[in-house]
Each structure stands twice: as structure tokens, then as C-alpha cells.
Amino acid sequence: MKVDPYRIVLADDHAIVRQGIRKMIEERADLEVVAEVGDGLELLRLLEGLTAHLVLLDISMPNLRGIEAARELKRLRPDLKVLILTMHKDKELLYHAVSAGADGFMVKEDSGRELFSAIDKIQKGDVYISPSLSEELIGDWVKASHGDFKPPGERLTTREREILKLIAEGRSNREIAALLFISVRTVESHRASIRNKLGLKKTADLTKYAIRRRYTLPSG
């Protein structure tokens, strides 16, 4: 008795990445790539009229990013499995993948040797996590799946977010102290706490993080 193949959609804005993954999948008769897309919104439109079992979804998609696309897919098609693909071993990305309902989180460097293992686990109803992730990150996935984990940015206090915003604006410790009516030593203490919570040591990295999280946008 012939079994219908497991139908997979590839969603990545790099055609060469899609081609490489397609070539691997085509080695197995029980798997079939039924569509490829390079855009998050295009993915949602495509799946309105397509039968598929699994989406391999790059986290950095144009127009609608991978996490947002995953969340919308799970809302529209709860039965559809989603494997997030990323270049980054990032706690916050992992947390957001879990909260979006993803069924797996694969670091792209693992895809060559782990792709079939990931697909097989997800097809069986299990969760897949890249083995190259640290035990700490895997533990965070388990915590997040039970609602017990907060991403680093959500661990910052209101005062720490305020100071991070000023750091991103290029303010010195002395300027921050004057603006917030606190001592320079208190600013230094907050900066140390922010660095520890985010795992970022350089001011440039703190600035990039603040911009990415939109802490630098004006309020109101």
C-alpha cells in the first residue's frame, strides 16, 4: 500500500538555501516539497489553498518575519507544523519561537546533518531542538513551553530599560545620572545589571539591542 508523502513548504528569502534544502528532501521518497516562497505574506496567501503538513520557516523573512508568520499560521492552521530555521543561537528568538507555537527550532549550521531527524521528530508529534544549542537554551525552551521563561529583555526593570534607551542615544554615565537625578555609581550599577541580563558586554551591542527592541523610539 502506497503512503502519501509528507508535504513540506520551504519559506526562505534566499533561493540558494531553498534549493539546497529541496535537494536533500528529494532524496527521500516519503517527503515532498510542494511549494517554495521567499516572503512571509506570500506564504500566508499560498497556504490558503494548499495542502501541506510542515513549513520550514526562516526567521528573517521580508514583509512578515518568521515569528509573526508562524504565529499567524498556527492561528489559521493549528494542525500545520512549523520548524523555525535561524542562523542565531539566541535566547530571545527561541522564546518567541515557542510563544508563536513553533514545533521546532533549528540552527542552520545543523541543517545538513539534522534535517531528516528534525522532520521525523516533528512528524511524530515531538518537538525538535538543534543539538548545537547549549543545554541552557534547551532548558529555556522547556521552561518557555510551560510558560516559565521570560526573554532577557522582559527581565529588565523599568529603570534599566530607561537607562538602556539613554545608552543607545549615546549618553555618558554622567549625562544619564544628571537626566535621571541619580548618582553616577547607580548608573554604573544599572549598566552592569543590564549587561549581565542581556549577556552583552559592549556598548555597541547594547545599542543594537535597544534599537532592535525599539527602546529608542519616542514615547507617546
C-alpha positions in Angstrom: 0.0 0.0 0.0 1.4 3.3 -1.1 1.6 6.0 1.6 1.2 9.6 0.6 4.4 11.7 1.1 4.7 14.2 3.9 4.1 17.6 2.2 6.6 20.3 3.0 6.7 24.1 2.2 10.1 25.9 2.1 9.9 29.5 3.2 13.3 31.3 3.0 14.2 34.6 1.2 17.4 33.1 -0.1 16.7 30.9 -3.2 20.1 29.1 -2.9 19.1 28.0 0.6 15.8 26.7 -0.6 17.5 24.8 -3.4 19.9 23.1 -1.0 17.2 22.0 1.3 14.9 20.9 -1.6 17.8 18.8 -3.0 18.2 17.0 0.4 14.5 16.4 0.8 14.2 14.9 -2.7 16.5 12.1 -1.6 13.6 10.6 0.3 10.5 9.2 -1.4 8.3 9.7 1.7 8.9 13.5 1.6 7.8 16.1 -0.9 8.4 19.8 -1.3 5.1 21.1 -2.6 6.0 24.9 -2.7 8.7 27.4 -2.1 8.3 31.1 -1.1 10.6 33.9 -0.2 8.2 36.2 1.6 6.1 35.9 4.8 2.9 37.4 3.4 3.3 35.3 0.2 3.5 32.2 2.5 0.2 33.0 4.2 -1.5 33.5 0.8 -0.1 30.3 -0.6 -1.3 28.2 2.3 -4.9 29.3 1.9 -5.3 26.9 -0.9 -2.5 24.3 -0.4 -2.4 21.0 1.5 0.8 20.9 3.5 2.0 19.2 6.7 5.1 21.2 7.6 6.6 24.6 6.9 10.4 25.1 7.1 10.4 28.7 8.0 13.3 31.1 8.0 13.2 33.6 10.9 14.3 36.5 8.8 11.6 36.8 6.1 10.8 40.0 4.3 7.4 41.8 4.8 6.3 39.4 7.5 9.0 38.0 9.7 9.2 34.3 10.5 8.0 34.5 14.1 5.0 36.6 13.1 4.3 34.3 10.2 4.5 31.3 12.4 2.1 32.8 14.9 -0.4 33.6 12.1 -0.1 30.1 10.6 -0.8 28.5 13.9 -3.8 30.6 14.3 -5.2 29.8 10.9 -4.0 26.2 10.6 -3.3 24.7 14.1 -2.6 21.3 12.6 0.2 22.7 10.4 3.7 22.0 11.8 6.3 24.7 11.8 10.1 24.3 12.0 11.9 27.6 12.6 15.3 28.0 10.8 17.8 30.6 12.0 21.5 31.4 11.9 21.4 32.7 15.5 21.7 30.8 18.8 19.6 33.5 20.6 17.6 33.0 23.8 15.1 35.7 22.9 14.4 34.2 19.4 14.0 30.8 20.9 11.4 32.1 23.4 9.5 33.9 20.7 9.5 30.8 18.6 7.9 28.8 21.4 5.4 31.5 22.1 4.4 31.6 18.4 3.7 27.8 18.6 6.7 26.5 16.6 7.2 22.8 16.7 11.0 23.0 16.3 14.0 25.3 16.3 16.9 24.5 14.0 20.2 26.4 13.7 21.1 26.5 10.0 24.5 25.1 10.7 22.9 21.9 11.8 20.6 21.5 8.8 23.0 19.4 6.7 23.2 16.6 9.2 20.0 17.1 11.3 17.3 18.0 8.7 15.8 14.5 8.5 15.9 14.0 12.2 14.0 17.2 12.7 11.4 16.4 10.2 10.9 12.8 11.6 10.6 14.1 15.1 8.0 16.7 14.2 6.1 14.3 12.0 5.7 12.0 15.0 4.4 14.9 17.2 7.6 15.6 19.1 9.5 18.9 19.4 12.8 19.3 17.7 15.7 21.4 19.0 19.1 21.8 17.4 21.7 19.8 19.2 24.2 22.6 18.8 22.2 24.8 21.2 23.6 24.8 24.7 21.9 22.9 27.5 20.9 26.2 28.9 19.0 27.2 25.8 17.3 23.8 25.6 16.3 24.2 29.2 14.9 27.6 28.3 12.8 26.0 25.6 11.3 23.6 28.0 10.6 26.4 30.5 9.1 28.6 27.8 6.8 25.8 26.6 5.4 25.7 30.2 5.2 29.5 30.4 8.1 29.6 33.0 10.6 31.6 31.0 11.0 35.2 30.1 13.3 36.5 27.3 16.2 38.7 28.5 14.5 42.0 27.5 11.5 41.3 29.7 13.7 40.8 32.7 14.9 44.4 32.6 13.3 46.7 35.2 11.6 49.9 34.1 14.7 51.9 35.2 17.0 49.6 33.3 15.1 50.0 30.1 15.2 53.7 30.6 19.0 53.7 31.1 19.4 51.3 28.1 17.5 53.8 25.9 19.8 56.6 27.0 22.9 54.4 26.4 21.6 53.8 22.9 21.3 57.6 22.4 25.0 57.9 23.1 24.7 59.4 26.6 27.6 59.1 29.0 27.1 57.7 32.6 27.5 61.3 33.9 24.8 62.6 31.5 22.4 59.7 32.4 22.9 60.4 36.1 22.1 64.1 35.6 19.0 63.4 33.5 17.6 60.8 35.9 18.7 62.6 39.1 20.7 59.6 40.3 24.4 59.1 41.1 27.0 58.0 38.5 27.7 55.0 40.7 24.0 54.0 40.5 24.1 54.3 36.7 27.2 52.1 36.6 25.4 49.5 38.8 22.4 49.5 36.4 24.7 49.2 33.4 26.3 46.1 34.9 22.9 44.6 35.6 21.8 45.3 32.1 24.9 43.7 30.6 24.5 40.6 32.8 20.8 40.1 32.0 21.3 40.5 28.3 24.6 38.8 28.0 26.0 41.8 26.1 29.3 43.4 27.2 30.0 46.1 24.6 28.2 49.4 24.4 27.7 48.9 20.6 25.9 45.6 21.3 23.7 47.2 23.9 22.9 50.0 21.4 22.0 47.5 18.7 19.8 45.6 21.1 18.0 48.7 22.2 17.3 49.7 18.5 16.1 46.2 17.6 13.7 46.3 20.6 12.6 49.8 19.7 13.5 51.3 23.1 14.9 54.3 21.2 11.5 55.2 19.7 9.9 58.3 21.3 7.1 57.6 23.7 3.5 58.9 23.2 
